[in-house]
Amino acid sequence: MWGAALVRAVEDEARRRGLKRVYLEAQTHALGFYERLGYTAHGPEFDEGSGIPHRAMTKEL
């Protein structure tokens, strides 16, 4: 509940600033959460330095 509200607040601010797309790097265990909010995963898994696999994700606003 709170996580989705925070993501939506970031999206609202991005729209306010005139952005057309949001980009994030999600931990792979959280992909479903972001997919339910309309994000699409792109490219292979990668390690951003924490030892936790991530994937790039975008959402068109």
MODELLER restraints for C-alpha pairs under 7 A, 6 or more apart:
rsr = mdl.restraints
at = mdl.atoms
rsr.add(forms.Gaussian(group=physical.xy_distance, feature=features.Distance(at['CA:15:A'], at['CA:61:A']), mean=6.94, stdev=0.5))
rsr.add(forms.Gaussian(group=physical.xy_distance, feature=features.Distance(at['CA:20:A'], at['CA:60:A']), mean=5.97, stdev=0.5))
rsr.add(forms.Gaussian(group=physical.xy_distance, feature=features.Distance(at['CA:20:A'], at['CA:61:A']), mean=5.00, stdev=0.5))
rsr.add(forms.Gaussian(group=physical.xy_distance, feature=features.Distance(at['CA:21:A'], at['CA:58:A']), mean=6.76, stdev=0.5))
rsr.add(forms.Gaussian(group=physical.xy_distance, feature=features.Distance(at['CA:21:A'], at['CA:59:A']), mean=5.57, stdev=0.5))
rsr.add(forms.Gaussian(group=physical.xy_distance, feature=features.Distance(at['CA:21:A'], at['CA:60:A']), mean=4.41, stdev=0.5))
rsr.add(forms.Gaussian(group=physical.xy_distance, feature=features.Distance(at['CA:21:A'], at['CA:61:A']), mean=5.26, stdev=0.5))
rsr.add(forms.Gaussian(group=physical.xy_distance, feature=features.Distance(at['CA:22:A'], at['CA:58:A']), mean=5.46, stdev=0.5))
rsr.add(forms.Gaussian(group=physical.xy_distance, feature=features.Distance(at['CA:22:A'], at['CA:59:A']), mean=5.26, stdev=0.5))
rsr.add(forms.Gaussian(group=physical.xy_distance, feature=features.Distance(at['CA:22:A'], at['CA:60:A']), mean=6.55, stdev=0.5))
rsr.add(forms.Gaussian(group=physical.xy_distance, feature=features.Distance(at['CA:23:A'], at['CA:57:A']), mean=5.77, stdev=0.5))
rsr.add(forms.Gaussian(group=physical.xy_distance, feature=features.Distance(at['CA:23:A'], at['CA:58:A']), mean=4.51, stdev=0.5))
rsr.add(forms.Gaussian(group=physical.xy_distance, feature=features.Distance(at['CA:23:A'], at['CA:59:A']), mean=6.79, stdev=0.5))
rsr.add(forms.Gaussian(group=physical.xy_distance, feature=features.Distance(at['CA:24:A'], at['CA:56:A']), mean=5.91, stdev=0.5))
rsr.add(forms.Gaussian(group=physical.xy_distance, feature=features.Distance(at['CA:24:A'], at['CA:57:A']), mean=5.32, stdev=0.5))
rsr.add(forms.Gaussian(group=physical.xy_distance, feature=features.Distance(at['CA:24:A'], at['CA:58:A']), mean=6.41, stdev=0.5))
rsr.add(forms.Gaussian(group=physical.xy_distance, feature=features.Distance(at['CA:25:A'], at['CA:54:A']), mean=6.15, stdev=0.5))
rsr.add(forms.Gaussian(group=physical.xy_distance, feature=features.Distance(at['CA:25:A'], at['CA:55:A']), mean=5.55, stdev=0.5))
rsr.add(forms.Gaussian(group=physical.xy_distance, feature=features.Distance(at['CA:25:A'], at['CA:56:A']), mean=4.48, stdev=0.5))
rsr.add(forms.Gaussian(group=physical.xy_distance, feature=features.Distance(at['CA:25:A'], at['CA:57:A']), mean=6.01, stdev=0.5))
rsr.add(forms.Gaussian(group=physical.xy_distance, feature=features.Distance(at['CA:26:A'], at['CA:54:A']), mean=5.23, stdev=0.5))
rsr.add(forms.Gaussian(group=physical.xy_distance, feature=features.Distance(at['CA:26:A'], at['CA:55:A']), mean=5.48, stdev=0.5))
rsr.add(forms.Gaussian(group=physical.xy_distance, feature=features.Distance(at['CA:26:A'], at['CA:56:A']), mean=6.36, stdev=0.5))
rsr.add(forms.Gaussian(group=physical.xy_distance, feature=features.Distance(at['CA:26:A'], at['CA:57:A']), mean=6.92, stdev=0.5))
rsr.add(forms.Gaussian(group=physical.xy_distance, feature=features.Distance(at['CA:27:A'], at['CA:52:A']), mean=6.65, stdev=0.5))
rsr.add(forms.Gaussian(group=physical.xy_distance, feature=features.Distance(at['CA:27:A'], at['CA:53:A']), mean=5.83, stdev=0.5))
rsr.add(forms.Gaussian(group=physical.xy_distance, feature=features.Distance(at['CA:27:A'], at['CA:54:A']), mean=4.23, stdev=0.5))
rsr.add(forms.Gaussian(group=physical.xy_distance, feature=features.Distance(at['CA:27:A'], at['CA:55:A']), mean=6.54, stdev=0.5))
rsr.add(forms.Gaussian(group=physical.xy_distance, feature=features.Distance(at['CA:28:A'], at['CA:53:A']), mean=5.84, stdev=0.5))
rsr.add(forms.Gaussian(group=physical.xy_distance, feature=features.Distance(at['CA:28:A'], at['CA:54:A']), mean=5.06, stdev=0.5))
rsr.add(forms.Gaussian(group=physical.xy_distance, feature=features.Distance(at['CA:28:A'], at['CA:55:A']), mean=6.25, stdev=0.5))
rsr.add(forms.Gaussian(group=physical.xy_distance, feature=features.Distance(at['CA:38:A'], at['CA:59:A']), mean=6.26, stdev=0.5))
rsr.add(forms.Gaussian(group=physical.xy_distance, feature=features.Distance(at['CA:39:A'], at['CA:57:A']), mean=5.99, stdev=0.5))
rsr.add(forms.Gaussian(group=physical.xy_distance, feature=features.Distance(at['CA:39:A'], at['CA:58:A']), mean=5.32, stdev=0.5))
rsr.add(forms.Gaussian(group=physical.xy_distance, feature=features.Distance(at['CA:39:A'], at['CA:59:A']), mean=4.64, stdev=0.5))
rsr.add(forms.Gaussian(group=physical.xy_distance, feature=features.Distance(at['CA:40:A'], at['CA:57:A']), mean=5.25, stdev=0.5))
rsr.add(forms.Gaussian(group=physical.xy_distance, feature=features.Distance(at['CA:40:A'], at['CA:58:A']), mean=5.48, stdev=0.5))
rsr.add(forms.Gaussian(group=physical.xy_distance, feature=features.Distance(at['CA:40:A'], at['CA:59:A']), mean=6.40, stdev=0.5))
rsr.add(forms.Gaussian(group=physical.xy_distance, feature=features.Distance(at['CA:41:A'], at['CA:55:A']), mean=6.36, stdev=0.5))
rsr.add(forms.Gaussian(group=physical.xy_distance, feature=features.Distance(at['CA:41:A'], at['CA:56:A']), mean=5.72, stdev=0.5))
rsr.add(forms.Gaussian(group=physical.xy_distance, feature=features.Distance(at['CA:41:A'], at['CA:57:A']), mean=4.28, stdev=0.5))
rsr.add(forms.Gaussian(group=physical.xy_distance, feature=features.Distance(at['CA:41:A'], at['CA:58:A']), mean=6.73, stdev=0.5))
rsr.add(forms.Gaussian(group=physical.xy_distance, feature=features.Distance(at['CA:42:A'], at['CA:55:A']), mean=6.74, stdev=0.5))
rsr.add(forms.Gaussian(group=physical.xy_distance, feature=features.Distance(at['CA:42:A'], at['CA:56:A']), mean=5.43, stdev=0.5))
rsr.add(forms.Gaussian(group=physical.xy_distance, feature=features.Distance(at['CA:42:A'], at['CA:57:A']), mean=5.76, stdev=0.5))
rsr.add(forms.Gaussian(group=physical.xy_distance, feature=features.Distance(at['CA:43:A'], at['CA:55:A']), mean=6.89, stdev=0.5))
rsr.add(forms.Gaussian(group=physical.xy_distance, feature=features.Distance(at['CA:43:A'], at['CA:56:A']), mean=6.71, stdev=0.5))
rsr.add(forms.Gaussian(group=physical.xy_distance, feature=features.Distance(at['CA:44:A'], at['CA:55:A']), mean=6.47, stdev=0.5))
rsr.add(forms.Gaussian(group=physical.xy_distance, feature=features.Distance(at['CA:45:A'], at['CA:53:A']), mean=5.94, stdev=0.5))
rsr.add(forms.Gaussian(group=physical.xy_distance, feature=features.Distance(at['CA:45:A'], at['CA:54:A']), mean=5.37, stdev=0.5))
rsr.add(forms.Gaussian(group=physical.xy_distance, feature=features.Distance(at['CA:45:A'], at['CA:55:A']), mean=4.95, stdev=0.5))
rsr.add(forms.Gaussian(group=physical.xy_distance, feature=features.Distance(at['CA:46:A'], at['CA:53:A']), mean=5.46, stdev=0.5))
rsr.add(forms.Gaussian(group=physical.xy_distance, feature=features.Distance(at['CA:46:A'], at['CA:54:A']), mean=5.28, stdev=0.5))
rsr.add(forms.Gaussian(group=physical.xy_distance, feature=features.Distance(at['CA:46:A'], at['CA:55:A']), mean=6.36, stdev=0.5))
rsr.add(forms.Gaussian(group=physical.xy_distance, feature=features.Distance(at['CA:47:A'], at['CA:53:A']), mean=4.95, stdev=0.5))
rsr.add(forms.Gaussian(group=physical.xy_distance, feature=features.Distance(at['CA:47:A'], at['CA:54:A']), mean=6.04, stdev=0.5))
